[in-house]
Amino acid sequence: MNKLLDCCLTLVCHKSLEERMIDHLLEHPQWVGGFTVDAVDGHSVGENLPSVLEQVRGRSQRIEIRCVMNGHDAQALLEYLKLHERNPDIAYWITPVLEYGRLA
């Protein structure tokens, strides 16, 4: 039985956490069927800017991971990440997906 892919979980974290975050996703194929990773710049009040380059630019090097998935699985993954990757520099949000499919 196929799960309803009804949401998009977006995770944003510092570039230095990229491999660890991807490893977490790959370890849980029961929740995450696939994902997309993009390099992005982040800025917020009180932003942690660890490198000199980031301090000069005023933005941090971040990655954005998007997973189209089932809502229950997104919640299970978030609970897992909150236990194993407690970090205030990791942001997330969930948005509804009205339709998901492939063109072929």
C-alpha positions as CSV (number, residue, x, y, z in Angstrom):
1,M,0.0,0.0,0.0
2,N,1.4,3.4,-1.0
3,K,1.4,6.2,1.6
4,L,-0.3,9.5,0.9
5,L,2.4,12.1,0.3
6,D,0.6,15.0,1.8
7,C,3.3,17.3,3.2
8,C,6.7,18.8,2.5
9,L,9.1,18.8,5.5
10,T,11.8,21.4,5.1
11,L,14.9,21.4,7.2
12,V,17.4,24.2,7.2
13,C,20.8,23.9,9.0
14,H,24.4,25.1,8.8
15,K,26.4,23.6,6.0
16,S,28.7,21.9,8.5
17,L,25.7,19.6,9.5
18,E,25.0,18.5,5.9
19,E,26.4,15.0,6.0
20,R,25.0,14.2,9.5
21,M,21.5,15.3,8.5
22,I,21.6,13.3,5.2
23,D,22.8,10.3,7.2
24,H,19.7,10.6,9.5
25,L,17.4,10.7,6.5
26,L,19.1,7.7,4.7
27,E,18.9,5.7,8.0
28,H,15.1,5.9,7.9
29,P,13.7,4.8,4.5
30,Q,10.5,3.8,6.3
31,W,9.8,7.6,6.7
32,V,11.8,9.3,3.9
33,G,11.5,8.0,0.4
34,G,13.6,10.8,-1.1
35,F,14.8,14.3,-0.6
36,T,16.3,17.3,-2.3
37,V,19.3,19.3,-0.9
38,D,20.1,22.9,-1.9
39,A,22.8,25.3,-0.7
40,V,21.3,28.5,0.6
41,D,22.3,31.6,2.6
42,G,20.7,32.2,6.0
43,H,20.2,35.4,7.9
44,S,18.3,36.1,11.1
45,V,18.6,38.2,14.2
46,G,21.2,36.7,16.5
47,E,22.6,34.5,13.6
48,N,25.5,32.3,14.6
49,L,28.3,33.2,12.0
50,P,31.1,30.8,12.7
51,S,33.5,31.6,9.8
52,V,35.2,34.9,9.0
53,L,33.6,34.8,5.5
54,E,30.2,34.5,7.0
55,Q,30.9,37.3,9.4
56,V,32.0,39.6,6.6
57,R,29.0,38.6,4.4
58,G,26.5,38.8,7.3
59,R,24.9,35.5,6.3
60,S,25.6,31.9,7.1
61,Q,26.2,29.0,4.6
62,R,23.2,26.7,5.1
63,I,21.6,23.8,3.4
64,E,17.9,23.3,2.8
65,I,16.6,19.8,2.7
66,R,13.0,19.2,1.3
67,C,11.2,15.9,1.7
68,V,7.8,15.3,0.2
69,M,6.3,12.7,2.6
70,N,3.4,11.4,4.7
71,G,2.4,13.7,7.5
72,H,2.7,11.0,10.2
73,D,6.1,10.1,8.9
74,A,7.2,13.7,9.0
75,Q,6.2,13.9,12.7
76,A,8.0,10.6,13.5
77,L,11.2,11.9,11.8
78,L,10.9,15.2,13.7
79,E,10.6,13.4,17.0
80,Y,13.6,11.3,16.1
81,L,15.7,14.4,15.1
82,K,14.7,16.2,18.3
83,L,16.1,13.3,20.3
84,H,19.3,12.7,18.3
85,E,20.1,16.2,16.8
86,R,19.0,18.7,19.4
87,N,20.3,22.0,17.9
88,P,18.7,25.4,17.9
89,D,20.5,26.1,14.6
90,I,18.3,23.5,12.8
91,A,15.0,25.0,11.7
92,Y,12.1,23.2,10.1
93,W,8.6,23.7,8.8
94,I,5.9,21.6,7.3
95,T,3.7,22.7,4.4
96,P,0.8,20.9,2.7
97,V,1.3,19.1,-0.6
98,L,-1.9,19.2,-2.7
99,E,-0.7,16.8,-5.3
100,Y,2.4,14.8,-5.9
101,G,3.2,12.6,-9.0
102,R,5.6,12.0,-11.8
103,L,5.1,13.0,-15.5
104,A,5.7,9.5,-16.8
